[in-house]
Every structure is written in structure tokens, then in C-alpha cells.
Amino acid sequence: MEKIKVIIVDDHQLVRDGIKALLQDQIDIEIVGEANNGDELFLAIADVHPHIVLMDISLPGKSGIELTKELSKSHPDIFILILSMYTHEDFVLNALKAGARGYLPKNTTRKELLNAIHTIISGEEYFNEQISKLIMKSVVKSAKAEQNREVGKDDLTKREIEIIKLFAEGLSNQDIADKLFISVRTVESHKNHIMQKLGLKNNIDLIKYCIRNGILEV
């Protein structure tokens, strides 16, 4: 089994050491590098191509959000999980727009960090309850401001509406597959088709769509 290769980016050695201590006994995770700033990050990536980068936001030079945007464009196969003391709405939303696949506050637990890494490596996004509530609050506010915008709900089948409702409620691919008695691959195929059909870019757009069209009650 190939190990999940991780690079840690934080400008505090103590923090990097703490994260390494949390992950070092995991048989399926390998810390392959660490960086203090963006230059060190890209040098580390050139040496060892990681699966996941654990990224702080406040860094010398370019911020973690700027680096996330650059890395998402240059290495779209590398997933980025933000670990930051900043949990304000603007930081979270800007990180997601930049391409981050997950966002956790630095006071997160070891269990949640591991859960986030495994969820992201499976191809899904991960946010803890605190961040999820913040995102939902922002999405609801934005959706209400766009209520008059026409969206093609009638273009969706009954099954497609059922699936995006479950996604918007926070269920994982596996949870939806189990609930609807279909395969995970079928769920993923449906979701990709729906996103293309509606011109949606990410899960936030999907939730906003569901709110605007009365598919998801808030």
C-alpha cells in the first residue's frame, strides 16, 4: 500500500514538530518534507512529489492562500489542507476559492486531522463542524441575495435532485451510495454530470443552488 506523502508548511518550527509528532506513528502516512515559506515549499515539491500539503495561512512572503492558488494551478494533483488559527469567513472562503480541499483550525484534534487527511486523499473535501457552519452561513447569505436569479431546476431528473440534496446536506459519496443502494462510482458520475449540466464549480455553488431552488431547507 502506497503511503500518503505529506509536506508541512508553517513558519514556526514548534508547530511543524507538533504536527509531525501527531502523524509519525501512522503506518499509512509519511512526512516527506517541511517548509517555512513558499520558496522552500516548491523546492520540497521538486524533490518529493507529495499527495497532500498541510498549509498555514500566515507565512513570510506569500501567504498560504496565495501559495494554495499557485500550487493548485501548477500541481492540481496535490491536495491542500489549510491549518490556520484564522477562522474568519473571509480567510476560509478565499482559501476555498484558491483551491484548498479542506480547512481546519489549529486547535483541531489528532483524530480530526487524520480524518481530514484520509477524506481529502479519497477525493472529497473536509471541514470540521465549526468551519462547515461558517461556510453554510456565508452560502445562505449569498444565496438569498441571488434568489431572483433563474436556475434550470427543471433540467434535473428526480434522481439528480435526490443526489444533490444529499450532497448539500453533507453526506459523503459512500453515505449516499449506501442510502440509495448504488455504487460510489455511480454517485460520483451523477455528481459530475450535475455540476456540468448546471455550470457549477464546487460544493459551495451546489449548496447555493439547492437553497435558491428550495431543494435544501435552511
Protein Blocks (a to p, Z undefined) as FASTA:
>chain_A
ZZdddddddfbfklmmmmmmmmmmpmkbccfbdcfbfklmmmmmmmmccfbdcddfbdgh
jafklmmmmmmmmmmmbccddddfblcfklmmmmmmnopabdcdfkbcfklmmmmmmmmm
nopacddfklmmmmmmmmmmmmmmmmmpccdfklpcfklmmmmmmmmnopafklmmmmno
pafklmmmmmmmmmmmnopabfmlmmmmmmmnomacZZ
